[in-house]
């Protein structure tokens, strides 16, 4: 294992103006100096390196790939992570298809998905502008620090991040509770949520073929299948980047195969038996009242159905986590964030409408007992064998999506460990000496996912609670950034060449209102009557995290974060940043950059 914080002895580097400094990252594959006639000269820096230098980072110091592999990982970032997290609606939509049929039916499915997708496009643009200006692997947590400035930056970064250990002199260091930061927790929670969705596909396929097998309805069996899927998704993340790239290429191929089957097999199979427009756009079903009386109104039921779309549209910052491994990151990261969201909106809405027109027996659909009633829809449309085939493809596709989530969660874990924020950072920032992969960080992500998945053992609505918690954590982390951007950070924010111009403020304000609304409604109970088995536990979890965050900040006697937490740790000193920045400016002055606004 290699530790990125270590510096090899006598490894001196020379920057602009004759400044000499130490190499802080032993994994950089490209030399940052050259020898000519016995004298050392700094290499010219790219605009990406210069931008990172101004932010206090050396390119590569927060990622774990040498520069000769950057193009490979850039491909993963732009063509895979965005598609797997935001565009993979062919499996993301079916994950909560049974859920939305019970929380409003076809009408709610169409209206909630359309509403969420359009709002998500504006949100993606608002976040993309910030990502273009601050393209670092730390993402959300680094953005809040930069935008908050010296007065608010450390506190805001603390609230979105997990506090590092107190100073060594603190006797309570082994006893203090550390918490997970909102964005990191969102990515980590997305791992079990995505894989449990995959598990429901596989178990539903088994239930179609073995309807009397009691084991298929046991929580412990679901947990074992989920853990097995996590192991499958983990393998490419700890093997090599080449295998990870191939793994995702297969996943993208399956995505397009499923999309093709949806648009060909489904309409051909139900030719002449399509539902009417009144059924698709006017049929509403309130199925969340399981008791003898109706406790939740139809309006409340429809509001709950927004989780259907909110679960799919997320992970906008996936590209940002790989920004330091992406060529021309300021432009490409922003493009990946908004383009994938807009593309998903354009293609997913017609696909959903097609699926709703293909429903054959709605009463059978809402009364079926499959792990995911998407299976009942498939049986109605293409029969048991066809349904089994599609469900298996959904499982493979969704497990590949889990691998993509692990990829992003690992990057975030690595970035936090690089900045010595997570407990045990020295262990989790180590990388494999052969393939240059942070295996320890990946194992931590999967271990937490397996532990969270244990919730299926004692709750009938655990999956809904996990998905809701994931969306809430993401929403809150984005809220921190956008509120900071348009309040204390408004005068401090320096837009990149790609920016929203005069639309930044209205888009930002709308996104803040939307995220606030979404975070509140997903705390509500999803099933009535509310019992220990049907309780939505996400408010309790979020309340605990928030309380510990605030208490950890204000603790007296030098124990609180306000005394010792100063924000993300730079990998370059001020002098080093100036040296690299000078080189970047010299290089960029050879051409002109024009401002591109929406």
Secondary structure as UniProt FT lines:
FT   STRAND          2..3
FT   TURN            4..5
FT   TURN            9..10
FT   STRAND          12..14
FT   HELIX           16..18
FT   STRAND          20..22
FT   TURN            26..27
FT   STRAND          33..36
FT   TURN            37..38
FT   STRAND          39..42
FT   HELIX           47..54
FT   TURN            55..56
FT   TURN            59..62
FT   HELIX           67..69
FT   HELIX           70..75
FT   HELIX           76..81
FT   HELIX           83..87
FT   HELIX           89..95
FT   HELIX           97..102
FT   STRAND          103..104
FT   HELIX           105..133
FT   TURN            137..139
FT   HELIX           140..160
FT   TURN            168..169
FT   TURN            171..172
FT   HELIX           173..175
FT   HELIX           182..209
FT   TURN            211..212
FT   HELIX           214..217
FT   HELIX           219..239
FT   HELIX           241..269
FT   TURN            270..272
FT   HELIX           277..282
FT   STRAND          285..286
FT   HELIX           298..304
FT   TURN            305..306
FT   HELIX           307..310
FT   TURN            311..312
FT   TURN            316..317
FT   HELIX           318..321
FT   HELIX           323..325
FT   TURN            327..328
FT   HELIX           329..358
FT   HELIX           362..367
FT   HELIX           374..418
FT   TURN            419..420
FT   TURN            423..424
FT   HELIX           425..428
FT   STRAND          430..431
FT   TURN            433..435
FT   HELIX           439..452
FT   HELIX           453..457
FT   TURN            460..461
FT   HELIX           462..485
FT   TURN            486..492
FT   STRAND          498..499
FT   TURN            501..502
FT   HELIX           503..521
FT   TURN            522..523
FT   TURN            532..534
FT   HELIX           538..554
FT   TURN            556..559
FT   HELIX           561..564
FT   HELIX           574..588
FT   TURN            589..590
FT   STRAND          596..597
//
